[in-house]
Every structure is written in C-alpha cells, then in structure tokens.
Amino acid sequence: MNDKQSHTPGPWFFDEHGNVFIDTREQVCCGKGREECCGDPDIIGDYDRIAETSPQNAPIVAAAPELLGELEKSADTFRDLAKGLKLLGNHVAAAACEIAERSNRAAIAKATGEPK
C-alpha cells in the first residue's frame, strides 16, 4: 500500500444529492441525519464535505479509497504469483500475471496522481 497517501483517507459516505463526506466526528453516527448521532446532539465534530458530484456518481466516488486499497492488494498478489509461477517454470502464466500487475499499477498511478 502507498505510504505517501495524498488523498483524504476513507471511509467516505454520500448523500442523495451527490455530496461526498468524511465523518470527522469522534463517535459513529447511528442515524441517517447529521443531528441524529445516537441521540446525542452534543457529539464533537461533524461531516466534512470533500466532493460534490451527481447522485449517480456518488457511490463510486465514495468507494474510491476502498477500491484503491483493494487494487493495491491485487497488484501485490499478481507480483507474487508471477514470481512463484516463474520458479515453477510456468512462464506463460507468469507473463499474464505480470501484465495484470502492470495494468493495476497504471490504474493506481492514475488514481494517486503519481507518474507511471
């Protein structure tokens, strides 16, 4: 995983208007409304809006941190599989894993703004 994370860490949440939020409160909210935080209106903190998009795009935007993390795990797995397959002499399958790893790393670089 990238130790130099520059994006706002997840989890991210979204509402029906396409606003994407991070929860900066010290307690998890049990209700749907901002003020309905487990019945306690004195909870410290709030939501911080980090993005605004269409309601149709909000779910994918809110899932971005988790998707990035899973993609990084996938790239590492393809790398390790390629090494093992080479040791077993299966160079065709190893090459396929290397292609998949490169594809994952390119998508990671695009998502994080890093050079390829």
Buried (B, 14 or more C-beta within 10 A) or exposed (E): EBEEEEBEEBEBBBBEEBBBBBBEBEEEBEEEEEEEBEEEEEBEEBBEEBBEBEEEEBEEBBBBBEEBBEBBEBBBBBBEBBEEBBEEEBEEBBEBBBEBBBBBBEBBEEBBEEEE
